[in-house]
Amino acid sequence: MSLKLALLLALLATSAGIGFGYLLRLLISLGKKGSIELDIKQMEISSKEEARRIILEAEARGEEIIKKTQSEFKEREARVKKTEDRLVNKEDFLDKRTLDLSKETEEIKKKVAETVSLQEKAKMLIGERQIELSKMAGLSSSEAKNELLKTVQKEAEEDLLIRMQKLEAEGEEKLEMRAKAILSTAIQRLAVSTASAMMGTTVSLPTDELKGKIIGKEGRNIKAFERATGVEVIVDDTPNSITLSSFDPVRRAVAKLALDNLIADGRIQPAKIEEFVEKALAETNQIIKEKGEQAAIECEVYNLDPKLISILGRLYFRSSYGQNVLDHSIEMSHLAGMIAQELGADVAIAKAGALLHDIGKALDHEVSGTHVDIGRRILARFNVSEDIIKAMQSHHEEYPYETIESVIVQTADAISGGRPGARRDTAERYLKRLGDLEAIALSCEGVEKAYALSAGREVRVFVMPDKVSDLEAKKMARDIAIRIESELKYPGEIKVNVIREARSIEFAR
């Protein structure tokens, strides 16, 4: 009985637990369902608000775009309208201009017709007048014309001569002023110092006792040095110095460099002398190459063969009338470039021709021919441009001027060689040149006296007016200039000034 009751109670308790659990699950499910529905409802409300906001923004943006488009359309319509109005005005103007041109054309045709008619009438009147004049003078038209021409020619001959001389003088004056302006500008833009090269080079010694060491026992050292270098060593009483003498400046440079190094080394003996001379020769060749490269770079002359540049560098050790040839060539290159720029010529050709104009002097004692011919052969061998060869070959007038650059190079050579202080000349040569100038002028018939002035740059010739006319004076000036060019050698140019002065003297008593 108790077992059944226990089983019954357990069954009831199980049933109650199951029912309570189901009820609890149902309540939980209903709670979750309500929460999900609430979330869904909330999301639906948010979505509708978001959609309403997007629609409002789209409508606002659409209205803005419509307004902007309408504004642009109105502006375009206004521009099109303005263009149409302008075209209409142009058409009206063109129509009016066409009518005006038509009227002007008609008026011109009328004037041309009137002019032709007047010309015909004038011809008729001239013919009638000529017939009347012929009847009155008893001469034909051709005879009267000849008489008139003779009279006019005779009366106007002197006037024409004066006017021609005046025009010629004015033209020469203008050309001379222009030439002087170009040359003075070029000279002012270039200032180069001039160092004179002598036949001897002085070497300073730290002490006077080194002279004995350089001479050596029984003169062995000095003989070895002279044999290795080819220069003459002059040891005199001048304190702390000796002189190296040679006509070849390259030899003097090698000797000086070798002697300076021997003095610094202190071991002066025949074996060391030969060693140091070889080193000095190599260093001198390097100096020659560097000097050539520096000159080409300074003058902006490029694309030259390295061997040609080395030959150019040898001019650093050459001198002409006391003027360093490489410095002279560089100076000429700058001058030629300035003049070519002023005249509109080829600056590069002018500068290259001036820089290389004396290249033949680097070898002229080793090769036969003038330095111009040697230079032409050197440049042709190294495939230098024919224009550059033409520019350099005429600087001593051995070849004709073929280009304007050749004239510029010759002019630059005259400026560089003829400027004050550029070159040295002996007093005897200077006085002889002045005497030769005066002798040439005095040898002409009708010359009263002649003077050489301005350091031989001008010769003034006074002629007798009763023996020499104005035209003969002009011819005399030209003849004297030609004789000076053919008989004398001089840098630059010489002005020949022939003066004819007529004086009429009377006395009132």
Buried (B, 14 or more C-beta within 10 A) or exposed (E): EEEEEEEEEEEEEEEEEEEEEEEEEEEEEEEEEEEEEEEEEEEEEEEEEEEEEEEEEEEEEEEEEEEEEEEEEEEEEEEEEEEEEEEEEEEEEEEEEEEEEEEEEEEEEEEEEEEEEEEEEEEEEEEEEBEEEBEEEEBEEEEBEEEEEEEEEEEEEEEEEEEEEEEEEEEEEEEEEEEEEBBEBBBEEBEBEBEEBEEEBEBEBEEEEBBEBBBBEEEEBBBBBBEBBBBBBEEEEEEEEBBBBBEBBBBBBBBBBBBBBBBEEEEBBBEBBBBBBEBBBEBBBEBBBBBBBBBBEEBBBEEBEEEBBBBBBBBBBBBBBBBBBBBBBBBBBBBBBBBBBBBEBBBBBBBBBBBBBBBBBBBBEEEEEEBBBBBBBBBEEBEBBEBBBBBBBBBEEEBEBBBBBBBBBBBBBBBBBBBEEBBEBEEEEEEEBBEBBBEBBEEBEBBBEBBBEEEBBBBBBBBEBEEBEBEBBBEBBEBBBEBBEEEBEBBBBBEBBBEBEEEEEEEEE
